[in-house]
Amino acid sequence: MRETTISIVEELRPKGECEFVGDFAQILPVVVFLGTVDLPPEDRDYLLPLAEKAIRPRNRQEYLESSTALSEYVARALAARAEQPGSDLLSKIVTAKIGGEPIAFEAAVALSMIVLAGGLDTVASILGFVVRFLALNPGHRQQLINDPSLVPNAVEELIRRHGLINTARLITQDTEFQGMRLKEGEQILVPNHLYGLDERQVDNPLDVDFTRPHPEQHYAAFGNGPHRCPGSFLAKLELTVFLQEWLARIPDFVIKPGTTPRMASGSVSTVQELRLAWDTDPR
């Protein structure tokens, strides 16, 4: 991971600018993920557009078509791993046992779909928000340059401030919650990151403080309890390595003048385009 990060940053550095999402954020996490599940790196160009449409669809038809295509892709990979298991994550899923019984193939596909979505999209999305923040806040950026030991805690703070996930839940029966009537069959979408922005949980929650302590369950960006994202530790590691290696090589950068970052929301919020610029000769 670190060698890949350094390689990509070194390739970008002499150019003096980049479109961060396409030139970095959608490369590093996806390369790491595809290696973890032992899928061909060249499949990235096929999988990324499908993941985008499944996570942030423009309409139901687009969602159904992209989800079906991803499901079929995953099913083919799992079927091959069931025949010849390896040491990769998909092999572990398809050969898992639940309550002593082999996991149902449909359940393995569903679980792998979640893993796929997280690996292809979530880390790429949080990278965009982190870099946008640092481009707009040179004081915070300089703080990490002056004291790299702050990076791990800065990762926690930046995730708290820029949580991505919006959790959908189906109402299974008519009920009333805090004066609001919820009907069976309706769906609610809860922005998880609001927990980390609740002043009852965090003092001055809109301020980013890289020295802020981060006790357990300080935020819910990865969910909590039995629904906590199992990939959260890998995501934090990727962000940590990124900050260490990027800031060591491109310490001063801004949003490219004349451009505006493009955002999008859905089950996962994201930065779709982020153009950066920096001086290649800072003397």
Secondary structure, DSSP 8 states (H G I E B T S, - for coil): -HHHHHHHHHHHGGGSEEEHIIIIITTHHHHHHHHHTT--GGGHHHHHHHHHHHHS-SSHHHHHHHHHHHHHHHHHHHHHHHHS--SSHHHHHHT-EETTEE--HHHHHHHHHHHHHIIIIIHHHHHHHHHHHHHH-HHHHHHHHH-GGGHHHHHHHHHHHT--BEEEEE--S-EEETTEEE-TT-EEEEEGGGGGG-TTTSSSTTS--TT----TTS--TT--GGGS-TTHHHHHHHHHHHHHHHHHH----EE-TT---EEE-SSB-EEEE-EEE--S---
